[in-house]
Amino acid sequence: MPSVRAPRLVLLAGVLAGVANTALFPLRNPEQVGLATDVYYHAARAAVAGADFYAVTPVGDASFVYPPAVVLAFVPHAALGDPLFAYALQTLLNLAALAALAVVVVRAADRAVRGSTARSGHGLASLDRVLLAAAVFLVGPVGVNLVMGQVNPLLALGLAGGAVLLERDRDAAAGAAFGLVALVKLFPTLVGVWLVRRRAWRAIAAATAVGVGGVLVGLLAFGPGASVAYVTETLAGETGVASFAGGPDPTAPYVTIRRQLAALAPGLPSSWLLPVGALVLAPVVAGVNRAAADYTSRLVALQGTLLATLLLLPLEPFYAVLLLFPLLPLLYALDDGWPRRLLLAGALLLVVPVTWPTVTTATAVLPAGAAGVLRDAATGLFSFVLPPTVGSWLALAGCLLYQHRAARANGFA
C-alpha cells in the first residue's frame, strides 16, 4: 500500500505556510486587500450607470478585464452600495465555493484510493480528509485570492464540478460549467483539448453554446462598442503582460514559460511569445492526454492540461487555486513510484509558492552579508525561473511519465 506520509507532509507544509502567508500578505501589500472586488464593484456601478466600465480604475491601474457579459454578474455587488459590503459578499461566495470544492476534492481522493488495487479497497483515513479539506481553505494561493476578493475560488469549483459531472455522464451540464469558467477568464478554454480527448462532444457543444451565448448577452446589453474594446484593448493588453522586453525581471511574479523564452531568446518579439510557448507546450499537452481509460488517468490528463495552460500564460502564483482539483486528490491516487514523487515535489512548490517577496521577507532578519548573498542567488535564479514554475514542470513530468506507462500498459506504446 502506498505510503500516506509524503502527501500528509506536503499538505501540512502547504497549510502552515499558507496561514503565515495569508497573515503577512495584507501587511506587505495593504493596497491588495479587496482590490479585485473593488474593481468588480466599480465596474458594475459604471455599467448600471451606462458608463464605460473598462475605463474604471478604482485603485492604481487595476481595471475590469473580463468580457462585457460578466460585469452583469457583479450587479449584486454594486447594489450593496459600498465596496466593503461587496467585499464581504465576495468573501462569503468564495468561502461557500471552497467548502463545496473541499467536498469534491475529498470525495475524488477517496474514490481514487478505493479504486486502487494497491490499497485493497480501503478509503481515506480521517486525518487525510481533514488535511485535504484544510488545504483547500488554507494554502497560500487560496489565501491570496481571499484577501484580494478574487473570483478564482468560484472558477476552481466550476472546473472541478465540470469534471465530476462528466464522470457522471452529465455531459451537457459539465460543458456548461466549463463554458461559464471559460467565459470569465477565457484561458480555461484550453481544457477543450481534454474534452476532445474524452470525446465529450455534448460537453464541447454545451461549452461552446455558453460561450456564444455570453458574447450575445454582452452585445445585447452593452452594444458592439464594449465587445470591441474588450477584444482590441483589454484582451490585447492582457496577452502582452510579462513580455520581459528589458530582459527577465526576477521580481516579477509571473509563473510562465515566457520568462524562459525571454532568457533563452532575448531577441524574440513579444508578439511571438504566445505562439512559441504554445508550440513548446503542445507535445506536452498531447503526452499528458495519451491515456484516459480509467479514473486516475483522466484526472492526470486534466491536471497536465491545466498545468500547461497556466505555464503558457502570464499568470501569478495565486492562480494555482485552479489546480487544487485534481492536484490534491492525485497526491493519494498515484501508487508509489517516480510519477508520484515528481507530482509530490511539484505540488509542494505550487502550494508553498516562493517568489521575490518571500525572499525579501525571509532575508530581512539575516545579517546584511548573508542576506545579500541569498538575494543575489535568488536574482540569478528568479531571472530564469520561479520555484512555482519548477513545481509546475515537475508535476507535468509526473503526469507525462504516468500517462506514458498507462498507455504502454494498455497497448498504445
C-alpha positions as CSV (number, residue, x, y, z in Angstrom):
1,M,0.0,0.0,0.0
2,P,1.5,3.4,-1.0
3,S,2.6,5.5,2.0
4,V,0.5,8.4,3.0
5,R,3.3,10.1,4.8
6,A,4.5,12.2,1.9
7,P,1.1,13.5,0.9
8,R,0.4,14.4,4.5
9,L,3.7,16.3,4.8
10,V,3.0,18.2,1.6
11,L,-0.4,19.2,2.7
12,L,0.7,20.1,6.2
13,A,3.5,22.2,4.8
14,G,1.1,23.9,2.5
15,V,-1.4,24.7,5.3
16,L,1.2,26.0,7.7
17,A,3.0,28.1,5.1
18,G,-0.4,29.3,3.8
19,V,-1.6,30.5,7.2
20,A,1.6,32.5,7.6
21,N,1.5,33.9,4.0
22,T,-2.2,34.9,4.3
23,A,-1.4,36.8,7.5
24,L,1.7,38.5,6.0
25,F,0.3,39.3,2.5
26,P,-2.1,42.1,3.6
27,L,0.6,43.6,5.8
28,R,3.1,43.6,3.0
29,N,0.5,44.7,0.4
30,P,-2.3,46.7,2.0
31,E,-3.3,48.0,-1.3
32,Q,-4.2,44.5,-2.4
33,V,-6.8,43.9,0.2
34,G,-10.2,43.7,-1.6
35,L,-8.6,45.0,-4.8
36,A,-10.3,42.6,-7.2
37,T,-13.7,43.1,-5.6
38,D,-13.3,46.9,-5.7
39,V,-12.8,46.5,-9.5
40,Y,-15.9,44.3,-9.8
41,Y,-17.9,46.8,-7.7
42,H,-16.9,49.9,-9.5
43,A,-17.2,48.3,-13.0
44,A,-20.7,47.1,-12.2
45,R,-21.7,50.6,-10.9
46,A,-20.4,52.1,-14.1
47,A,-22.2,49.5,-16.2
48,V,-25.5,50.2,-14.4
49,A,-25.0,54.0,-14.9
50,G,-24.3,53.4,-18.7
51,A,-20.7,54.4,-18.4
52,D,-17.6,52.7,-19.9
53,F,-16.8,50.1,-17.3
54,Y,-13.5,49.2,-18.9
55,A,-12.3,52.8,-18.2
56,V,-12.8,52.4,-14.4
57,T,-9.6,52.2,-12.4
58,P,-10.6,52.4,-8.7
59,V,-7.1,51.5,-7.4
60,G,-3.9,52.3,-9.4
61,D,-4.2,50.9,-12.9
62,A,-6.4,47.9,-12.0
63,S,-9.3,47.6,-14.3
64,F,-12.1,45.2,-15.4
65,V,-10.6,42.6,-17.7
66,Y,-13.5,40.2,-18.3
67,P,-15.9,40.0,-21.3
68,P,-18.8,42.5,-21.2
69,A,-21.4,40.0,-20.1
70,V,-19.5,39.1,-17.0
71,V,-20.0,42.5,-15.5
72,L,-23.7,41.7,-15.1
73,A,-22.7,39.0,-12.5
74,F,-21.4,41.8,-10.3
75,V,-24.5,43.9,-10.3
76,P,-25.5,42.5,-6.9
77,H,-22.2,43.7,-5.6
78,A,-22.9,47.2,-6.9
79,A,-26.4,47.1,-5.5
80,L,-24.9,46.9,-2.0
81,G,-23.8,50.5,-2.3
82,D,-20.4,50.1,-0.5
83,P,-17.2,48.4,-1.6
84,L,-16.8,46.9,1.9
85,F,-20.2,45.2,1.7
86,A,-19.3,44.0,-1.8
87,Y,-16.0,42.5,-0.4
88,A,-18.0,40.8,2.3
89,L,-20.3,39.3,-0.3
90,Q,-17.5,38.1,-2.4
91,T,-15.8,36.6,0.6
92,L,-18.9,34.7,1.5
93,L,-19.3,33.4,-2.1
94,N,-15.6,32.3,-2.1
95,L,-15.9,30.5,1.2
96,A,-19.0,28.7,0.0
97,A,-17.2,27.7,-3.2
98,L,-14.2,26.5,-1.2
99,A,-16.5,24.4,1.1
100,A,-18.0,22.7,-2.0
101,L,-14.6,22.3,-3.6
102,A,-13.3,20.6,-0.4
103,V,-16.1,18.1,-0.6
104,V,-15.3,17.4,-4.2
105,V,-11.6,17.0,-3.5
106,V,-12.1,14.7,-0.6
107,R,-14.6,12.5,-2.4
108,A,-12.4,12.3,-5.5
109,A,-9.3,11.3,-3.5
110,D,-11.4,8.7,-1.6
111,R,-12.7,7.3,-4.9
112,A,-9.2,7.1,-6.4
113,V,-7.9,5.4,-3.3
114,R,-10.7,2.9,-3.1
115,G,-10.2,2.1,-6.8
116,S,-6.5,1.4,-6.4
117,T,-5.6,-2.3,-6.4
118,A,-2.6,-1.5,-4.2
119,R,-4.9,-0.3,-1.4
120,S,-7.3,-3.3,-1.4
121,G,-10.4,-1.0,-1.4
122,H,-9.6,0.9,1.7
123,G,-10.6,4.6,1.7
124,L,-9.0,7.7,3.1
125,A,-8.3,8.0,6.8
126,S,-9.9,10.7,8.8
127,L,-6.6,12.6,9.1
128,D,-6.2,12.7,5.4
129,R,-9.7,14.0,4.9
130,V,-9.0,16.8,7.4
131,L,-5.7,17.7,5.7
132,L,-7.3,17.8,2.3
133,A,-10.1,20.0,3.4
134,A,-7.7,22.3,5.3
135,A,-5.5,22.6,2.3
136,V,-8.4,23.7,0.1
137,F,-9.1,26.6,2.5
138,L,-5.6,27.5,3.8
139,V,-2.8,27.0,1.3
140,G,-1.1,30.2,0.2
141,P,-2.7,30.7,-3.3
142,V,-6.1,30.4,-1.7
143,G,-5.4,32.9,1.0
144,V,-4.2,35.5,-1.6
145,N,-7.4,35.0,-3.6
146,L,-9.5,35.6,-0.4
147,V,-7.5,38.7,0.6
148,M,-7.9,40.2,-2.9
149,G,-11.5,39.1,-3.2
150,Q,-10.8,37.3,-6.5
151,V,-13.4,35.1,-8.3
152,N,-10.9,32.3,-8.8
153,P,-12.2,30.0,-6.0
154,L,-15.6,30.0,-7.8
155,L,-13.8,29.2,-11.1
156,A,-11.9,26.4,-9.4
157,L,-15.2,24.9,-8.2
158,G,-16.6,25.3,-11.8
159,L,-13.6,23.3,-13.2
160,A,-13.9,20.6,-10.5
161,G,-17.7,20.4,-10.8
162,G,-17.4,20.1,-14.6
163,A,-15.0,17.2,-14.3
164,V,-17.2,15.5,-11.7
165,L,-20.3,16.0,-13.9
166,L,-18.5,14.5,-16.9
167,E,-17.6,11.4,-14.8
168,R,-21.3,11.0,-14.1
169,D,-22.2,11.2,-17.8
170,R,-23.9,14.6,-17.4
171,D,-22.0,15.9,-20.4
172,A,-24.3,18.9,-21.1
173,A,-24.1,20.2,-17.5
174,A,-20.3,19.6,-17.5
175,G,-19.9,21.5,-20.7
176,A,-22.0,24.4,-19.3
177,A,-19.8,24.5,-16.2
178,F,-16.6,24.6,-18.3
179,G,-18.2,27.2,-20.6
180,L,-19.0,29.5,-17.7
181,V,-15.5,29.3,-16.4
182,A,-14.0,30.0,-19.8
183,L,-16.4,32.9,-20.3
184,V,-15.0,34.6,-17.3
185,K,-11.2,34.0,-17.7
186,L,-11.1,32.8,-21.3
187,F,-7.9,30.7,-20.9
188,P,-9.7,27.7,-19.4
189,T,-11.0,27.2,-23.0
190,L,-7.8,25.1,-23.4
191,V,-9.5,22.5,-21.2
192,G,-11.3,21.8,-24.5
193,V,-8.3,19.7,-25.5
194,W,-9.0,17.4,-22.6
195,L,-12.7,17.2,-23.6
196,V,-11.7,16.3,-27.2
197,R,-9.5,13.5,-25.8
198,R,-12.5,12.3,-23.8
199,R,-14.7,12.6,-27.0
200,A,-17.1,14.5,-24.9
201,W,-18.9,16.1,-27.9
202,R,-22.0,17.1,-26.0
203,A,-19.9,18.8,-23.3
204,I,-18.0,20.7,-26.0
205,A,-21.2,21.7,-27.7
206,A,-22.7,22.9,-24.4
207,A,-19.5,24.8,-23.5
208,T,-19.5,26.5,-27.0
209,A,-23.2,27.4,-26.6
210,V,-22.5,29.0,-23.2
211,G,-19.5,31.0,-24.7
212,V,-21.5,32.2,-27.7
213,G,-24.5,33.0,-25.5
214,G,-22.2,35.1,-23.3
215,V,-20.9,37.0,-26.3
216,L,-24.5,37.7,-27.5
217,V,-25.6,38.8,-24.0
218,G,-22.7,41.3,-24.0
219,L,-23.7,42.6,-27.4
220,L,-27.3,43.0,-26.5
221,A,-26.7,44.6,-23.1
222,F,-23.9,47.0,-24.0
223,G,-23.8,47.2,-27.8
224,P,-20.8,46.3,-30.0
225,G,-18.5,49.0,-28.6
226,A,-17.9,47.2,-25.3
227,S,-17.1,43.9,-27.1
228,V,-14.7,45.7,-29.5
229,A,-13.0,47.4,-26.6
230,Y,-12.6,44.1,-24.8
231,V,-11.0,42.4,-27.8
232,T,-8.8,45.2,-29.1
233,E,-7.8,46.9,-25.9
234,T,-8.4,44.7,-22.8
235,L,-7.6,41.3,-24.2
236,A,-4.7,42.6,-26.3
237,G,-3.3,44.3,-23.2
238,E,-3.6,41.1,-21.1
239,T,-1.8,39.0,-23.7
240,G,1.0,41.5,-23.7
241,V,1.7,41.1,-19.9
242,A,5.1,39.6,-19.0
243,S,6.7,40.3,-22.3
244,F,10.0,41.0,-20.5
245,A,11.1,43.5,-23.1
246,G,14.0,44.6,-20.9
247,G,15.0,41.1,-20.0
248,P,13.6,38.7,-17.4
249,D,12.7,40.5,-14.1
250,P,13.4,38.4,-11.0
251,T,10.9,40.5,-9.0
252,A,8.0,39.9,-11.5
253,P,5.6,37.3,-10.0
254,Y,4.6,35.7,-13.3
255,V,4.8,31.9,-13.4
256,T,5.1,31.4,-17.1
257,I,7.3,29.9,-19.8
258,R,7.6,33.4,-21.2
259,R,10.4,34.0,-18.7
260,Q,12.5,31.2,-20.0
261,L,11.8,32.2,-23.6
262,A,12.9,35.7,-22.9
263,A,16.1,34.5,-21.2
264,L,17.0,32.0,-23.9
265,A,15.9,34.1,-26.9
266,P,16.2,37.7,-25.8
267,G,15.5,39.0,-29.4
268,L,12.2,37.2,-29.7
269,P,9.4,39.7,-30.4
270,S,6.8,39.9,-27.7
271,S,4.1,39.0,-30.1
272,W,5.8,35.6,-30.7
273,L,5.9,34.6,-27.0
274,L,2.4,33.1,-27.0
275,P,2.7,31.1,-30.3
276,V,6.2,29.9,-29.5
277,G,5.1,28.9,-25.9
278,A,2.2,27.1,-27.4
279,L,4.5,25.3,-29.8
280,V,6.7,24.2,-26.9
281,L,3.8,23.0,-24.8
282,A,1.7,21.3,-27.5
283,P,3.6,18.0,-27.4
284,V,3.4,18.1,-23.6
285,V,-0.4,18.5,-23.7
286,A,-0.6,15.7,-26.2
287,G,1.6,13.5,-23.9
288,V,-0.5,14.0,-20.8
289,N,-3.6,13.2,-22.7
290,R,-2.3,9.8,-24.1
291,A,-4.4,7.7,-21.7
292,A,-8.0,8.1,-20.5
293,A,-9.1,4.5,-19.8
294,D,-9.5,4.8,-16.1
295,Y,-10.4,7.5,-13.5
296,T,-6.9,8.2,-12.4
297,S,-5.7,8.6,-16.0
298,R,-8.4,11.0,-16.7
299,L,-7.5,13.1,-13.6
300,V,-3.9,13.1,-14.6
301,A,-4.8,14.2,-18.1
302,L,-6.9,17.1,-16.7
303,Q,-4.1,18.0,-14.3
304,G,-1.5,18.1,-17.1
305,T,-3.7,20.2,-19.3
306,L,-4.3,22.8,-16.6
307,L,-0.6,22.9,-15.7
308,A,0.3,23.5,-19.3
309,T,-2.4,26.2,-19.6
310,L,-1.0,28.1,-16.6
311,L,2.5,27.9,-17.9
312,L,1.6,29.2,-21.3
313,L,0.0,32.4,-20.0
314,P,1.4,35.3,-17.8
315,L,-0.3,34.3,-14.6
316,E,0.7,34.8,-11.0
317,P,1.2,32.0,-8.3
318,F,-2.3,32.6,-6.8
319,Y,-3.8,31.1,-9.9
320,A,-2.7,27.7,-8.6
321,V,-6.0,27.6,-6.8
322,L,-7.4,26.4,-10.1
323,L,-5.2,23.3,-9.8
324,L,-6.4,22.1,-6.4
325,F,-8.7,19.7,-8.2
326,P,-7.3,17.4,-9.4
327,L,-3.9,18.1,-7.9
328,L,-4.8,17.3,-4.3
329,P,-6.7,14.0,-5.0
330,L,-3.8,12.9,-7.2
331,L,-1.4,13.0,-4.3
332,Y,-3.2,10.0,-2.9
333,A,-4.4,8.4,-6.2
334,L,-1.0,7.5,-7.6
335,D,0.9,4.5,-6.5
336,D,4.5,4.7,-5.2
337,G,7.0,5.4,-8.0
338,W,8.5,8.3,-9.9
339,P,5.3,9.8,-11.2
340,R,4.1,10.2,-7.7
341,R,7.4,11.5,-6.4
342,L,7.5,14.1,-9.2
343,L,3.9,15.1,-8.5
344,L,4.5,15.5,-4.8
345,A,7.6,17.6,-5.3
346,G,5.7,19.8,-7.8
347,A,2.7,20.1,-5.6
348,L,4.9,21.3,-2.7
349,L,6.4,24.1,-4.8
350,L,2.9,25.1,-6.0
351,V,1.1,25.2,-2.7
352,V,4.1,26.8,-1.0
353,P,5.0,29.4,-3.7
354,V,8.3,31.1,-3.2
355,T,8.6,34.4,-5.0
356,W,10.7,37.6,-4.6
357,P,8.6,38.9,-1.7
358,T,9.2,35.6,0.1
359,V,12.9,36.1,-0.3
360,T,12.9,39.7,0.9
361,T,10.8,38.8,4.0
362,A,12.9,35.7,4.8
363,T,16.3,37.5,4.5
364,A,15.2,40.7,6.4
365,V,16.1,39.0,9.7
366,L,19.6,37.9,8.5
367,P,22.9,39.7,8.7
368,A,23.4,42.1,5.8
369,G,26.2,39.9,4.3
370,A,24.2,36.7,4.3
371,A,21.0,38.4,3.1
372,G,22.9,40.0,0.2
373,V,24.3,36.6,-0.9
374,L,20.9,34.9,-0.8
375,R,19.2,37.8,-2.6
376,D,21.9,37.7,-5.3
377,A,21.4,34.0,-5.7
378,A,17.7,34.5,-5.9
379,T,18.1,37.2,-8.5
380,G,20.1,34.9,-10.8
381,L,17.6,32.0,-10.3
382,F,14.4,34.0,-10.5
383,S,15.6,35.8,-13.7
384,F,15.2,32.4,-15.4
385,V,12.6,30.5,-13.4
386,L,10.5,30.9,-10.3
387,P,10.1,28.0,-7.9
388,P,6.3,27.6,-8.7
389,T,7.3,27.3,-12.3
390,V,9.7,24.5,-11.4
391,G,6.9,22.9,-9.4
392,S,4.6,23.1,-12.5
393,W,7.2,21.4,-14.6
394,L,7.9,18.7,-12.0
395,A,4.2,18.0,-11.7
396,L,3.9,17.9,-15.5
397,A,6.8,15.5,-15.7
398,G,5.0,13.2,-13.2
399,C,1.8,13.4,-15.4
400,L,3.8,12.6,-18.5
401,L,5.5,9.6,-17.0
402,Y,2.3,8.3,-15.6
403,Q,0.5,8.6,-18.9
404,H,3.4,7.0,-20.8
405,R,3.3,4.0,-18.5
406,A,-0.5,3.8,-18.6
407,A,-0.5,4.0,-22.4
408,R,2.1,1.2,-22.6
409,A,0.1,-0.9,-20.2
410,N,-3.0,-0.5,-22.4
411,G,-1.0,-1.4,-25.6
412,F,-0.6,2.1,-27.0
413,A,3.2,2.2,-26.9
